[in-house]
């Protein structure tokens, strides 16, 4: 009995079950756009290669290889579990339509981003009902809670959030003391 051997080729997707999209497999050289989701400076150093990625402020984007993201997941999981970083897209022309969700799936970290609230949309939480606010805050990572505290203080200072009842609710839920109304 003869067996045929097909030439090696780059794998881009695993077989999918009917009705499910194919899982994307990305090699370590693929560049991914990653945004800091942490107020202040954020630094990642790959312990194996010494590669260093630095975000100097919240919202800054850097290109990071899939290899570095895999190493980050293996050695410094809080970057993902605490949502310290957010994938915004792919910088590789071989994958022009790759979504952040597909990249999270390829990294096997999707579960950490299920209930993420983008700090750019914290205004939704400020105006949400008490029950919705409780639900959102209860699902936030510790880093997301810190981001919310910073955003709440800014909103109180600029007058966007001026309801004493809402401020008290956030203080109770977050276990902190927020800025006072002026």
C-alpha positions in Angstrom: 0.0 0.0 0.0 1.4 3.4 -1.0 1.0 6.5 1.0 1.3 9.9 -0.6 3.1 12.7 1.2 2.1 16.2 0.4 4.6 19.0 0.4 4.8 21.0 3.6 2.8 24.2 3.6 2.1 27.0 6.0 -1.0 26.2 8.1 -3.4 29.1 8.3 -6.5 27.4 9.6 -7.5 24.2 11.4 -10.5 22.3 10.0 -13.7 23.7 11.3 -16.8 22.0 12.5 -19.8 22.6 10.2 -21.3 26.0 11.0 -18.2 27.2 12.8 -15.5 29.5 11.4 -12.0 28.0 11.0 -9.6 28.7 13.8 -6.6 30.7 12.6 -3.1 29.6 13.3 -0.5 32.3 13.2 3.3 31.7 13.1 5.5 33.5 15.6 6.7 36.2 13.1 3.2 37.7 12.5 3.0 41.3 13.8 0.0 42.1 16.0 -1.1 45.6 17.0 -1.5 45.8 20.7 -2.9 48.8 22.7 -2.1 49.5 26.4 -5.2 49.2 28.5 -3.3 50.5 31.6 -3.0 54.0 32.8 0.7 55.0 33.0 3.7 53.1 31.6 3.6 49.5 30.8 6.6 47.4 29.9 6.9 43.8 28.7 10.3 42.0 28.4 10.5 38.6 26.8 12.6 36.6 29.2 13.8 34.2 26.5 14.8 36.7 23.8 15.2 39.9 25.7 12.8 41.7 23.3 11.3 44.7 25.1 8.0 46.4 24.3 7.1 49.6 26.1 3.9 51.6 26.1 4.4 55.0 27.7 0.7 55.8 28.2 -2.8 54.4 28.2 -4.1 53.8 24.6 -0.7 53.7 23.0 -0.3 51.0 20.3 2.8 48.9 19.6 3.4 46.1 17.1 4.3 42.8 18.9 5.0 39.5 17.3 2.8 36.5 18.0 5.9 34.8 19.4 6.2 37.5 22.0 2.5 37.4 22.8 2.7 33.6 23.3 5.7 34.1 25.5 3.8 36.8 27.4 0.9 34.5 27.9 3.2 31.7 29.2 5.3 33.8 31.6 3.2 36.9 32.5 -0.4 35.9 32.1 -1.8 39.0 33.9 -1.1 41.0 30.7 -4.1 39.0 29.4 -6.1 37.9 32.5 -6.1 41.5 33.9 -6.7 43.0 30.4 -3.6 45.1 30.7 -3.3 45.0 26.9 -5.9 44.9 24.1 -5.4 43.5 20.6 -6.5 46.0 17.9 -5.5 44.2 14.7 -2.9 42.6 12.6 0.0 44.3 10.8 0.7 41.4 8.5 -0.5 41.7 4.9 -1.1 38.0 4.7 -4.0 38.4 7.1 -5.8 41.7 6.1 -9.1 40.7 7.6 -8.0 39.1 10.8 -10.1 40.3 13.8 -9.0 40.8 17.4 -11.4 38.0 18.4 -9.6 35.6 16.0 -6.2 36.6 17.4 -7.5 36.1 21.0 -8.7 32.6 19.8 -5.3 31.8 18.3 -3.6 32.8 21.6 -6.3 30.9 23.6 -7.0 33.9 25.8 -10.6 34.8 24.6 -12.1 34.0 28.0 -10.3 37.0 29.5 -11.9 39.4 27.0 -15.5 38.2 27.0 -16.8 40.9 29.3 -14.2 43.7 28.6 -15.5 47.2 28.9 -13.4 49.5 26.7 -12.3 52.5 28.8 -13.2 54.7 25.9 -16.8 53.7 26.6 -16.9 54.1 30.3 -19.6 56.7 29.8 -22.0 53.8 29.3 -21.3 52.6 32.8 -21.7 56.1 34.2 -25.2 56.3 32.8 -26.3 52.7 33.4 -28.9 51.5 35.9 -27.7 50.4 39.3 -28.2 46.7 38.4 -26.3 47.0 35.2 -23.5 48.9 36.9 -23.2 46.2 39.6 -23.1 43.5 36.9 -20.4 45.3 34.8 -18.2 46.0 37.8 -18.5 42.5 39.2 -17.2 41.1 35.9 -14.2 43.5 35.6 -10.6 42.4 36.0 -8.5 44.2 38.7 -6.8 46.3 36.0 -10.2 47.3 34.5 -11.4 48.3 37.9 -8.3 50.5 38.3 -9.0 52.1 34.9 -12.5 52.7 36.0 -11.4 54.4 39.2 -9.1 56.7 37.1 -12.0 57.5 34.7 -14.5 58.1 37.5 -12.2 60.6 39.2 -11.6 62.4 35.8 -15.4 62.4 35.2 -16.1 63.8 38.6 -13.5 66.6 38.1 -14.8 67.6 34.7 -18.5 67.4 35.8 -19.5 64.5 33.6 -20.4 62.5 36.7 -22.1 64.6 39.3 -24.7 62.3 40.9 -23.8 61.7 44.5 -25.9 58.5 44.6 -24.0 57.1 41.6 -20.6 58.1 43.0 -21.5 56.4 46.3 -22.5 53.3 44.4 -19.1 53.2 42.6 -17.3 53.7 45.9 -19.1 50.8 47.4 -18.6 48.5 44.4 -14.9 49.4 44.0 -14.0 49.6 47.7 -12.4 53.0 47.3 -12.9 56.7 47.9 -13.4 58.8 44.8 -12.8 62.4 44.2 -15.2 64.9 45.8 -17.5 67.2 43.9 -16.2 70.8 43.7 
